[in-house]
Amino acid sequence: MATKRVLAVSAATKRAVAAPGPSQPIVSSAHLVSPRSAEMSEFEFGLIVAGNAFHRWIAHCMSAAGLKDLTPLDVLVLHHVTHRARDKRLADISFIMNVEDTHLINYALKKLQNLGVVASRKSGKEVTYAATDLGRQYIERYREIRERCLINALNADDSLNRDIGELARLLRVLSGMYDQAARAAASL
């Protein structure tokens, strides 16, 4: 029985990693392909490629806006502290960005403070962070470059915007599933 299952997985794996065609997925981890969802491996490969492209894009866009040598996380932290023009605590930033290692966010905040684009304020025991006027100027320039280089190239219509919205919804659902799976794996 176990041998048949191994053979079935091997056959599914071989089908999934064959030269991609219209009905065959593109996967990066053929050894992980499940006969129950080869699409998940295809999705994960797409997520890897899209994630790396997105990180490259935001770093180059911010560099074009005038802030050079920022990591993608630095850029995302600056965007988040600018969001809704409200002061934010380290714990809130980490939580919203779904970053478990708060020291990574803390390091980015210190780097951004040294550049003068983020300021901290202490109120009692709490420290909050917000974008400075200079930081907001860089974000506005980033927005202009994003509009010109990305949004205009997207040339989205109502149908494409609906698809993008549905994709965003699906990514939030899958994010929750990955978080739950991570908790389950941590308890093994």
SVG drawing of the C-alpha trace seen along z (x, -y; Angstrom):
<svg xmlns="http://www.w3.org/2000/svg" viewBox="-15 -69 38 71">
<polyline fill="none" stroke="black" stroke-width="0.4" points="0.0,0.0 2.8,-2.5 4.6,-1.6 1.6,-2.5 1.2,-5.8 4.9,-6.6 4.5,-5.7 1.4,-7.9 3.3,-10.8 6.2,-10.2 4.0,-10.1 2.2,-13.3 5.6,-14.9 6.8,-13.8 3.7,-15.2 4.0,-18.5 7.6,-19.1 7.4,-18.0 8.0,-20.7 5.3,-23.3 2.4,-23.4 -1.1,-24.8 -2.2,-22.3 1.0,-21.7 2.0,-24.0 5.3,-25.7 6.8,-24.8 10.1,-25.6 10.0,-22.8 9.1,-19.6 9.9,-17.6 7.1,-19.3 4.3,-18.8 1.3,-17.2 -1.1,-15.1 -3.9,-16.9 -2.8,-20.3 0.0,-20.8 -1.5,-24.3 -0.2,-25.2 3.4,-24.6 2.7,-26.7 1.3,-29.4 4.3,-29.3 6.7,-29.6 4.7,-32.6 4.7,-34.1 8.5,-33.7 9.0,-35.4 6.4,-38.1 7.8,-38.8 11.3,-39.2 10.1,-41.4 8.1,-43.5 11.0,-43.9 13.3,-44.9 10.7,-47.4 10.1,-49.2 13.8,-49.5 14.4,-51.0 11.4,-53.2 12.5,-54.7 16.0,-55.1 14.6,-57.0 12.6,-59.1 16.0,-60.1 16.4,-57.7 19.1,-55.3 20.4,-52.2 17.2,-51.2 16.3,-47.6 12.8,-46.6 11.9,-46.3 13.1,-49.8 10.9,-51.1 7.9,-49.2 8.4,-50.5 8.6,-54.0 5.4,-53.5 3.7,-52.1 4.7,-54.9 3.5,-57.3 0.1,-55.5 -2.8,-57.5 -0.5,-60.1 -0.8,-58.5 2.0,-57.7 2.7,-54.0 4.3,-51.8 7.0,-49.2 4.6,-46.4 1.9,-47.8 4.2,-48.1 5.4,-44.5 1.9,-43.2 0.4,-45.0 3.4,-44.0 3.2,-40.4 6.9,-40.5 7.6,-38.3 11.2,-39.5 10.6,-43.0 14.4,-43.6 14.2,-43.8 11.6,-46.5 13.5,-48.3 16.7,-48.3 14.8,-49.7 13.3,-52.4 16.7,-53.4 18.1,-53.6 15.2,-55.7 15.6,-58.0 19.3,-58.5 18.2,-59.6 15.8,-62.1 12.7,-60.6 11.2,-59.1 11.0,-60.6 10.3,-59.0 8.4,-60.4 8.2,-59.1 5.0,-59.4 5.4,-57.8 6.8,-54.3 5.6,-54.2 7.7,-55.2 5.9,-56.0 7.1,-56.6 5.9,-58.9 7.2,-60.2 8.9,-63.6 8.1,-66.3 11.2,-65.1 9.9,-61.5 6.5,-62.5 8.2,-64.4 10.1,-61.2 6.8,-59.2 5.1,-61.7 7.9,-61.5 7.7,-57.7 4.0,-57.9 4.5,-60.0 7.1,-57.6 4.8,-54.6 2.0,-56.3 4.2,-57.0 6.2,-53.7 3.8,-51.1 0.2,-52.3 0.3,-53.8 2.0,-50.7 -0.7,-48.5 -3.3,-50.3 -6.0,-48.7 -9.6,-48.6 -12.6,-47.8 -12.2,-44.1 -8.5,-43.9 -9.0,-46.0 -11.7,-43.5 -9.2,-40.7 -6.5,-42.5 -8.9,-43.0 -9.9,-39.4 -6.2,-38.4 -5.6,-40.7 -8.5,-39.0 -7.1,-35.6 -3.6,-36.5 -5.1,-37.7 -6.9,-34.3 -3.7,-32.4 -1.7,-34.5 -4.0,-33.3 -3.6,-29.7 0.2,-30.0 0.1,-31.6 -2.0,-28.8 0.2,-26.1 3.2,-27.8 1.7,-27.6 0.8,-24.0 4.4,-23.2 5.8,-25.0 3.9,-22.8 5.2,-19.5"/>
</svg>
